[in-house]
Amino acid sequence: MVDKAQADPTESLLLELRRGVLVLGVLAQLRKDAYGYALKRALGVLGLDIDEGTLYPLLRRLEAQGLLDSEWNIEESRPRRYYRISPKGEKLLRSLTKEWRALTRALEGVLS
């Protein structure tokens, strides 16, 4: 019997592609402070839908890697944790953006 993932790798490959793009999108979007739900909405408007079960672990991981900074704002009606890209994250964002642009240029030539 053939495993479905072996028969059609499309879903796993699309998921893998999306993960990398989401990191790039989150870092770029967090050049301005944002709390989780506002970030989710902003990414959705751009066509990068992400569910909370993916977003919040990603934010925690990026913060643990030193790519994001965060702080609680308790002055509003409900406390919210605001995230912002760190200097280390800015450096990575520049590098990822440069690589993304080079890859898309290369693929345009191949896929045309």
C-alpha positions in Angstrom: 0.0 0.0 0.0 1.4 3.4 -1.0 1.4 6.2 1.6 -0.6 9.3 0.5 2.3 11.6 1.2 4.5 9.4 -1.0 1.9 9.2 -3.8 1.4 13.0 -3.9 3.9 15.3 -2.1 2.0 18.5 -3.2 0.5 19.3 0.2 3.8 18.8 2.2 5.8 20.8 -0.4 3.2 23.7 -0.4 3.4 23.7 3.4 7.2 23.8 3.3 7.1 26.7 0.9 4.5 28.6 2.9 6.5 28.3 6.1 9.5 30.1 4.6 7.3 32.8 3.1 5.5 33.4 6.4 8.7 34.0 8.2 9.6 36.6 5.6 6.2 38.1 5.8 6.1 38.3 9.6 9.5 39.9 9.8 8.6 42.5 7.1 5.3 43.3 8.7 6.8 43.7 12.2 8.9 46.7 11.1 6.0 48.4 12.9 4.8 47.3 16.3 1.8 44.9 16.2 0.0 42.5 18.5 -0.8 39.0 17.3 -4.3 39.4 16.0 -3.5 42.7 14.2 -0.6 40.9 12.6 -2.8 38.0 11.5 -5.3 40.5 9.9 -2.5 42.5 8.2 -1.0 39.3 6.7 -4.4 38.1 5.6 -5.0 41.3 3.7 -1.8 40.7 1.9 -3.0 37.1 1.0 -0.8 35.4 3.6 -3.5 33.8 5.7 -2.2 32.2 8.9 -4.1 30.6 11.7 -3.4 31.4 15.4 -2.1 27.9 16.0 0.7 28.6 13.6 1.2 32.4 14.2 1.8 32.4 18.0 4.3 29.5 18.0 6.1 31.3 15.1 6.3 34.5 17.1 7.6 32.8 20.2 10.2 31.0 18.1 11.4 34.1 16.3 11.6 35.9 19.6 13.6 33.1 21.2 16.0 33.3 18.2 16.5 37.0 18.9 14.7 38.1 15.7 11.8 39.8 17.4 11.4 41.9 20.6 8.1 42.1 22.5 6.6 43.9 25.3 3.2 43.9 27.0 1.0 47.0 26.7 -1.4 47.0 29.7 -2.7 50.6 29.1 -5.4 49.5 26.7 -8.7 47.9 27.6 -7.1 44.5 27.5 -3.4 43.6 27.8 -1.7 42.9 24.5 1.8 41.7 23.7 3.3 43.8 21.0 6.0 42.5 18.7 8.6 44.3 16.7 11.5 43.2 14.6 14.9 43.3 16.4 18.2 44.6 14.9 19.2 41.0 14.3 15.8 40.4 12.6 16.3 43.4 10.4 19.6 42.0 9.3 18.1 38.6 8.5 15.1 40.3 6.7 17.5 42.1 4.4 19.4 38.8 3.7 16.1 36.8 3.2 14.7 39.5 0.9 17.8 39.6 -1.2 17.7 35.8 -1.5 14.0 35.8 -2.3 14.4 38.3 -5.1 17.3 36.3 -6.6 15.4 33.1 -6.4 12.3 34.6 -8.0 14.3 36.2 -10.8 16.0 32.8 -11.5 12.6 31.0 -11.4 11.0 33.5 -13.8 13.6 32.5 -16.4 13.0 28.8 -15.8 9.2 29.0 -15.6 8.7 31.3 -18.6 
